[in-house]
Amino acid sequence: MNVGRTEVTLGTLQFFVVHLTQKDIGITVNEELGHFLLIDANDSPEMFLMSSLFKYVYDTNDVVFLQRENPSNADLVIFNGAVYPLGRKEI
């Protein structure tokens, strides 16, 4: 799977975003009670991919956007807050 990085400028912040769809990588994200995220993977390789995405964000300081496939799921944005202090209004 080839994944592209898109450069984004938000005010004075400049960073790269990796855009993935949850369906393509076998992961679903659901919101429960308004503040809990349940991340579900099809099997072990998909869960390993999910953990690798967190490590990727830590190592590269990129932002990863996991787009939902249907309205019952939730989008997920993974970023390193120490490097890019993104808030709700920026996302």
Rosetta constraint file for C-alpha pairs under 8 A:
AtomPair CA 3 CA 18 HARMONIC 7.03 0.50
AtomPair CA 3 CA 19 HARMONIC 7.73 0.50
AtomPair CA 3 CA 20 HARMONIC 7.81 0.50
AtomPair CA 4 CA 18 HARMONIC 6.25 0.50
AtomPair CA 4 CA 19 HARMONIC 7.50 0.50
AtomPair CA 5 CA 16 HARMONIC 5.88 0.50
AtomPair CA 5 CA 17 HARMONIC 5.51 0.50
AtomPair CA 5 CA 18 HARMONIC 4.90 0.50
AtomPair CA 5 CA 19 HARMONIC 7.50 0.50
AtomPair CA 6 CA 16 HARMONIC 5.32 0.50
AtomPair CA 6 CA 17 HARMONIC 5.15 0.50
AtomPair CA 6 CA 18 HARMONIC 6.53 0.50
AtomPair CA 7 CA 14 HARMONIC 7.17 0.50
AtomPair CA 7 CA 15 HARMONIC 5.77 0.50
AtomPair CA 7 CA 16 HARMONIC 4.38 0.50
AtomPair CA 7 CA 17 HARMONIC 6.35 0.50
AtomPair CA 8 CA 14 HARMONIC 5.78 0.50
AtomPair CA 8 CA 15 HARMONIC 5.49 0.50
AtomPair CA 8 CA 16 HARMONIC 5.87 0.50
AtomPair CA 8 CA 17 HARMONIC 6.92 0.50
AtomPair CA 9 CA 13 HARMONIC 5.72 0.50
AtomPair CA 9 CA 14 HARMONIC 4.41 0.50
AtomPair CA 9 CA 15 HARMONIC 6.55 0.50
AtomPair CA 10 CA 14 HARMONIC 6.32 0.50
AtomPair CA 10 CA 90 HARMONIC 7.52 0.50
AtomPair CA 13 CA 84 HARMONIC 7.49 0.50
AtomPair CA 15 CA 61 HARMONIC 7.96 0.50
AtomPair CA 15 CA 62 HARMONIC 6.46 0.50
AtomPair CA 15 CA 63 HARMONIC 7.41 0.50
AtomPair CA 16 CA 62 HARMONIC 5.16 0.50
AtomPair CA 16 CA 63 HARMONIC 6.18 0.50
AtomPair CA 17 CA 62 HARMONIC 5.87 0.50
AtomPair CA 17 CA 63 HARMONIC 4.69 0.50
AtomPair CA 17 CA 64 HARMONIC 5.69 0.50
AtomPair CA 17 CA 65 HARMONIC 6.97 0.50
AtomPair CA 18 CA 62 HARMONIC 7.19 0.50
AtomPair CA 18 CA 63 HARMONIC 6.19 0.50
AtomPair CA 18 CA 64 HARMONIC 4.76 0.50
AtomPair CA 18 CA 65 HARMONIC 6.10 0.50
AtomPair CA 19 CA 64 HARMONIC 6.10 0.50
AtomPair CA 19 CA 65 HARMONIC 4.90 0.50
AtomPair CA 19 CA 66 HARMONIC 6.26 0.50
AtomPair CA 19 CA 67 HARMONIC 7.36 0.50
AtomPair CA 20 CA 24 HARMONIC 7.37 0.50
AtomPair CA 20 CA 25 HARMONIC 7.75 0.50
AtomPair CA 20 CA 64 HARMONIC 7.55 0.50
AtomPair CA 20 CA 65 HARMONIC 6.14 0.50
AtomPair CA 20 CA 66 HARMONIC 4.97 0.50
AtomPair CA 20 CA 67 HARMONIC 6.18 0.50
AtomPair CA 21 CA 25 HARMONIC 6.90 0.50
AtomPair CA 21 CA 66 HARMONIC 5.33 0.50
AtomPair CA 21 CA 67 HARMONIC 4.66 0.50
AtomPair CA 21 CA 68 HARMONIC 6.28 0.50
AtomPair CA 21 CA 69 HARMONIC 7.08 0.50
AtomPair CA 22 CA 26 HARMONIC 6.03 0.50
AtomPair CA 22 CA 27 HARMONIC 5.04 0.50
AtomPair CA 22 CA 28 HARMONIC 5.82 0.50
AtomPair CA 22 CA 29 HARMONIC 7.90 0.50
AtomPair CA 22 CA 66 HARMONIC 5.72 0.50
AtomPair CA 22 CA 67 HARMONIC 5.87 0.50
AtomPair CA 22 CA 68 HARMONIC 5.69 0.50
AtomPair CA 22 CA 69 HARMONIC 6.69 0.50
AtomPair CA 23 CA 27 HARMONIC 6.31 0.50
AtomPair CA 23 CA 28 HARMONIC 7.29 0.50
AtomPair CA 23 CA 68 HARMONIC 7.56 0.50
AtomPair CA 23 CA 69 HARMONIC 6.44 0.50
AtomPair CA 25 CA 46 HARMONIC 6.66 0.50
AtomPair CA 25 CA 49 HARMONIC 7.98 0.50
AtomPair CA 26 CA 41 HARMONIC 5.89 0.50
AtomPair CA 26 CA 42 HARMONIC 5.56 0.50
AtomPair CA 26 CA 46 HARMONIC 6.03 0.50
AtomPair CA 27 CA 39 HARMONIC 7.04 0.50
AtomPair CA 27 CA 40 HARMONIC 5.68 0.50
AtomPair CA 27 CA 41 HARMONIC 4.50 0.50
AtomPair CA 27 CA 42 HARMONIC 6.50 0.50
AtomPair CA 27 CA 46 HARMONIC 6.75 0.50
AtomPair CA 27 CA 47 HARMONIC 7.86 0.50
AtomPair CA 27 CA 50 HARMONIC 7.88 0.50
AtomPair CA 28 CA 39 HARMONIC 5.88 0.50
AtomPair CA 28 CA 40 HARMONIC 5.23 0.50
AtomPair CA 28 CA 41 HARMONIC 6.46 0.50
AtomPair CA 28 CA 68 HARMONIC 7.43 0.50
AtomPair CA 28 CA 73 HARMONIC 6.89 0.50
AtomPair CA 28 CA 74 HARMONIC 8.00 0.50
AtomPair CA 29 CA 37 HARMONIC 6.57 0.50
AtomPair CA 29 CA 38 HARMONIC 5.63 0.50
AtomPair CA 29 CA 39 HARMONIC 4.60 0.50
AtomPair CA 29 CA 40 HARMONIC 6.35 0.50
AtomPair CA 29 CA 68 HARMONIC 7.55 0.50
AtomPair CA 29 CA 73 HARMONIC 5.71 0.50
AtomPair CA 29 CA 74 HARMONIC 5.41 0.50
AtomPair CA 29 CA 75 HARMONIC 6.95 0.50
AtomPair CA 29 CA 76 HARMONIC 7.16 0.50
AtomPair CA 30 CA 37 HARMONIC 5.67 0.50
AtomPair CA 30 CA 38 HARMONIC 5.10 0.50
AtomPair CA 30 CA 39 HARMONIC 6.57 0.50
AtomPair CA 30 CA 72 HARMONIC 7.34 0.50
AtomPair CA 30 CA 73 HARMONIC 4.80 0.50
AtomPair CA 30 CA 74 HARMONIC 5.28 0.50
AtomPair CA 31 CA 35 HARMONIC 6.73 0.50
AtomPair CA 31 CA 36 HARMONIC 5.66 0.50
AtomPair CA 31 CA 37 HARMONIC 4.72 0.50
AtomPair CA 31 CA 38 HARMONIC 6.28 0.50
AtomPair CA 31 CA 73 HARMONIC 6.98 0.50
AtomPair CA 31 CA 74 HARMONIC 6.12 0.50
AtomPair CA 32 CA 36 HARMONIC 5.01 0.50
AtomPair CA 32 CA 37 HARMONIC 6.22 0.50
AtomPair CA 32 CA 38 HARMONIC 7.22 0.50
AtomPair CA 40 CA 47 HARMONIC 7.90 0.50
AtomPair CA 41 CA 46 HARMONIC 5.54 0.50
AtomPair CA 41 CA 47 HARMONIC 5.52 0.50
AtomPair CA 42 CA 46 HARMONIC 6.22 0.50
AtomPair CA 42 CA 47 HARMONIC 7.73 0.50
AtomPair CA 43 CA 47 HARMONIC 6.50 0.50
AtomPair CA 44 CA 48 HARMONIC 6.12 0.50
AtomPair CA 45 CA 49 HARMONIC 6.19 0.50
AtomPair CA 46 CA 50 HARMONIC 6.24 0.50
AtomPair CA 47 CA 51 HARMONIC 6.33 0.50
AtomPair CA 48 CA 52 HARMONIC 6.08 0.50
AtomPair CA 49 CA 53 HARMONIC 6.22 0.50
AtomPair CA 50 CA 54 HARMONIC 6.71 0.50
AtomPair CA 51 CA 55 HARMONIC 6.46 0.50
AtomPair CA 52 CA 56 HARMONIC 5.94 0.50
AtomPair CA 53 CA 57 HARMONIC 6.21 0.50
AtomPair CA 53 CA 64 HARMONIC 7.58 0.50
AtomPair CA 54 CA 58 HARMONIC 6.38 0.50
AtomPair CA 54 CA 78 HARMONIC 7.10 0.50
AtomPair CA 55 CA 59 HARMONIC 6.11 0.50
AtomPair CA 56 CA 60 HARMONIC 5.92 0.50
AtomPair CA 56 CA 61 HARMONIC 7.74 0.50
AtomPair CA 56 CA 62 HARMONIC 7.71 0.50
AtomPair CA 57 CA 61 HARMONIC 5.08 0.50
AtomPair CA 57 CA 62 HARMONIC 5.30 0.50
AtomPair CA 57 CA 63 HARMONIC 6.35 0.50
AtomPair CA 57 CA 64 HARMONIC 7.09 0.50
AtomPair CA 57 CA 78 HARMONIC 7.11 0.50
AtomPair CA 57 CA 79 HARMONIC 6.06 0.50
AtomPair CA 57 CA 80 HARMONIC 6.41 0.50
AtomPair CA 58 CA 62 HARMONIC 7.93 0.50
AtomPair CA 58 CA 79 HARMONIC 7.78 0.50
AtomPair CA 58 CA 80 HARMONIC 6.10 0.50
AtomPair CA 61 CA 79 HARMONIC 7.03 0.50
AtomPair CA 61 CA 80 HARMONIC 6.02 0.50
AtomPair CA 61 CA 83 HARMONIC 6.83 0.50
AtomPair CA 61 CA 84 HARMONIC 7.91 0.50
AtomPair CA 62 CA 79 HARMONIC 6.69 0.50
AtomPair CA 62 CA 80 HARMONIC 7.74 0.50
AtomPair CA 63 CA 77 HARMONIC 7.05 0.50
AtomPair CA 63 CA 78 HARMONIC 5.78 0.50
AtomPair CA 63 CA 79 HARMONIC 4.72 0.50
AtomPair CA 63 CA 80 HARMONIC 7.49 0.50
AtomPair CA 64 CA 77 HARMONIC 5.72 0.50
AtomPair CA 64 CA 78 HARMONIC 5.06 0.50
AtomPair CA 64 CA 79 HARMONIC 6.55 0.50
AtomPair CA 65 CA 75 HARMONIC 7.45 0.50
AtomPair CA 65 CA 76 HARMONIC 5.91 0.50
AtomPair CA 65 CA 77 HARMONIC 4.60 0.50
AtomPair CA 65 CA 78 HARMONIC 6.49 0.50
AtomPair CA 66 CA 75 HARMONIC 5.79 0.50
AtomPair CA 66 CA 76 HARMONIC 5.05 0.50
AtomPair CA 66 CA 77 HARMONIC 6.30 0.50
AtomPair CA 67 CA 74 HARMONIC 7.77 0.50
AtomPair CA 67 CA 75 HARMONIC 4.99 0.50
AtomPair CA 67 CA 76 HARMONIC 6.73 0.50
AtomPair CA 68 CA 73 HARMONIC 5.89 0.50
AtomPair CA 68 CA 74 HARMONIC 5.78 0.50
AtomPair CA 68 CA 75 HARMONIC 5.09 0.50
AtomPair CA 68 CA 76 HARMONIC 7.96 0.50
AtomPair CA 69 CA 73 HARMONIC 7.20 0.50
AtomPair CA 79 CA 84 HARMONIC 7.25 0.50
AtomPair CA 80 CA 84 HARMONIC 6.09 0.50
AtomPair CA 80 CA 85 HARMONIC 7.79 0.50
AtomPair CA 81 CA 85 HARMONIC 4.77 0.50
AtomPair CA 81 CA 86 HARMONIC 6.67 0.50
AtomPair CA 86 CA 90 HARMONIC 6.01 0.50
AtomPair CA 86 CA 91 HARMONIC 6.85 0.50
AtomPair CA 87 CA 91 HARMONIC 6.46 0.50
